[in-house]
């Protein structure tokens, strides 16, 4: 999965000219990434709908998938159509709400209006709006910052799992995720800082000290993203969101930490640029 994602992002940069200074950048950036994000949203929404169903909540998949993709690709669409970002998101938010109410009326009438529409809106913002910041990082800051962000967050996951499995004794969040430990968090921080500094220096993204801050901060933020999804699964009394990916669970179990971290990563790159 790591090799595929890296290859897709680099191929994306080669296609639009952002990978090299030998050719001018094309006006539309991040096409392959947008397609990949859209494809990931579809199974993720199905997984979230199953978790919601465990609490007797109905996710309206035709609406939630379409709306999530429209939110996720909002920054990409700005390259194709001249509009104000705030206007697009405001109108999209309003029309999505109207679509949810209409779908609720047609399929379930007045039963569970607030619960169903609230759950749907949550799923759309969780998967769609948060994903849009990954696309925005790619378009506004380039492919190397995007890869740096994803690798730092996922390396923190690997560091937490490895060190926590070997040495973990003190629980980090016993109520939400009993398997997480402070020793694992130490491994997450160490791995994230090493990867962040390596990316920053090799790819000339930023100086070593802001990269160290980035690694330290996003080791914690990524773990909080994982805990956020764990809250949903624990509420639904499910161990994993699905069983599609051996060793991980489902798509949600893979993208949970980058999703929550993406808006803050966008702010960090904006500050450091």
N, C-alpha and C positions, 0 to 999 in steps of 0.2 A: 504493500500500500504506500509506503514511504517513497519507494522508487517510482511508482506510477504517478503519485502526486507531484513529485519533483520534476519528472520528465514532462508532465502536462504543463506545469507553470513555465518551465524553460522553453518548451515548444511554443507556448503562448507568446512569450517575449520575443522569440525568433520571428514569429509571424507578424507581429505588429511593430518590429523594429526597435523595441526598447531594450533588447538584449545586447546590442552593439552600438557603438558610436559611428560606425562606418556608413550607416544608412539613417535617413530621417525617420523619426517616429511617425507612425501612421495616426491619423486623427481618432481612430477608434481603437481603444486598448482593452485587453482583458477578455476577449471573446471566449477563448477556451475555458478560462476560469469561470466565467458566467454560466456556460453550459454545464460544467462540472458541478457547480453549486446547485443549479436547478435540478440536476439528476439526483443529487444527494437529498434534496428537500423532499422528493417524492416518497422514498421509503421511510424517511424520518417522520413524515406526517402520518404514515400508516402505523408506525410504531407508537407514536404519541397517541393516536386514536385508540389503540388497544389498551394503553395505560389508562386513558380517560374512561374507556368502557368498563374498567374494573371498578370505577366509582360511579357508574351509571350516568356518565356524561357522553354526549354524542358529538363527535367531531365531523363536521360536514366536509368531507374530503374534496369534493369538486371545488368548493369555495376556498377552503383552507390552503390547498395546494396551489391554486392559481394565485391567490392573494400573496402567499409566502414568496412565490417566485417574482411577482411584481415588486414586492418590497425589496427582495434581495438584489434585484437587478436595477434598482432605481438610479444608482450612480452610473451604471453602464448606459442606461437610457438617456442620460443627460448628454452623452456624446452624439446621440442620433437625433434628438429633438431638442429644440431650444426652449427650455422652460425653467422656471425658478424651482430649486429643490424643495423649498418649503411649500410651494403651491402644489407640487406633485404629491408630496406625502400627505398633505392635508386633504386633498381631494380623494386620494386613494383610501385614506383612513375612513372618510365619510362613506364612500361607496361600498367599502368592504362591510361596514356596519349595516348598511341598508341591505346588502346581499345576504348577510347572515340572518337578519330578521325575516327576510322574504323566504329563505330556505327553511328556517325554523317553522314558519307558518304553514308552508306547503307540506312539510314532512311530519311535523310533530305537533302542530297547532299551538296551544297555550301551555303545553306540558314542559316544564323545565326551561323556560325562555332565558332567564338570567343565567342559570348554570351553564346551559349549552352555549349561548352566545359568548359568555365570559370565557369558557374553556377554549372556544374556537379563536377568539381574539388573542388569548394568551399564546396559543400554538402558532399563530401567524406572526406575532411580534417576536416570539422566542426563536423561531426558525428563519423567518423572513427578514425582520428588521436587523437582528443581530448579524446575520450573514451579510447584510449589505455593507457592513464595515470592513469585512474581509475583501470584498470587491473594491471598496473605496481605497483601501491601503494599496492594493495592486495598481489601480489606475493613477492615484495621486502621488504615490511615493516609489513605485517600481516593484519589480518582481523579487529583488533580493530582500528588501524589508519584509515583504509578505512571507518569504521562505524563512527568514530569521524569526519572525513572530511565531509561525506554526511550529518550527523545529524547537524553539525555546519552550513553548508550552508543552509539546508532546515529550520532549526529553525530560521535562520536570515530572511528567507522569511516569516515565520509565524509571527515573531515579528514585521516585517515591516508592514505586512498587518493589524495585530491587532491594534497596536498603531497608525498607520496611519489612519485607519478607525475611531478610537475613537477621536484622537486629532490632526490629520493632517491639517495644514493650509498653510505652506510654501512649495511651489513646489520644488521638487528635480530636475526633468528633464521635464519641461513642454512641450518641443517640442516632445520628444520621448515617454514619458509615463506620461501624466498629472496626473495620480492617485498617483504617488510616491511623498512623502513629506520628509522633513528633520526630522520631528517628527517620521515618520515611520522608517527612517534610524537609529534614536536613539534607537527605539525598536529593530531593527535588531541587532545592536551592543550589546545591553544588553543581548538579548537572546543568541547570538552566544558566547559571553564570558562565560556566565554561563554554557552552554552546553560543551564548549571546556574544561574549568577547571574541570568540573565534569567527563568527559570522561578521561582526562589526569590523574587525581588522582585515580579514581576507577580502571581503566584498566592499570595503571602504564605505560603510554605511554611517558610522559615527565613531567617536573616540572611545577608548576602552572603558573610561569611568562611567559615562552614561549607559554603556552597554551592560556594565556590571549592575547598575541600578535597575536596568530593564530586566535582566535575568532574575535578580532578587525579587523584584515586585511581581513579575508574572509567574514565578514559581508558586507564589501564594494565590494570585488571582486565578491561575489555571486550576488549582486544587479547589478553590471556591466554586468554580464552574462545574467541576465534577460533583461537588456536594449539592449544588442546586439540582442537578438531574437526579442525584440519589434521593433527595427529598420527594421528588415526583414518584420515583419507583417505590420508595418505602410507603408512601401514601396509598399507592396502588397495590402494595404487597407483592411486588415483583422484584426478583433479583437483578434481571437484565431487561433492557427494552425489547430484545429479540434474541434469536440464536443464529443469526445469519453469518456472523463473523466469528470463527473459532478463536477462543481466547479473549475476545472482547465482549461479545454479546450482539448488540445491534449497531446500526449507524449512529443512533443517539449516543451510545456509549463511547463512540470514537470522537464525535464532534462536540461533546458537551463542554469541555474545557476551552477550546478555541472560541466557541460561540460567545460565552460570557466575557472572555478577555478581549474580544475584537474591538469594542468601542473604546476601551481604555488604551489599547495598543494604537489605535488611530490617533487619539489625543497625544500619546507619547511621541509618535513620529512627527506630528504637527509641531510639538514643542521643540523637538531636537533638530528639525530641518532648518 
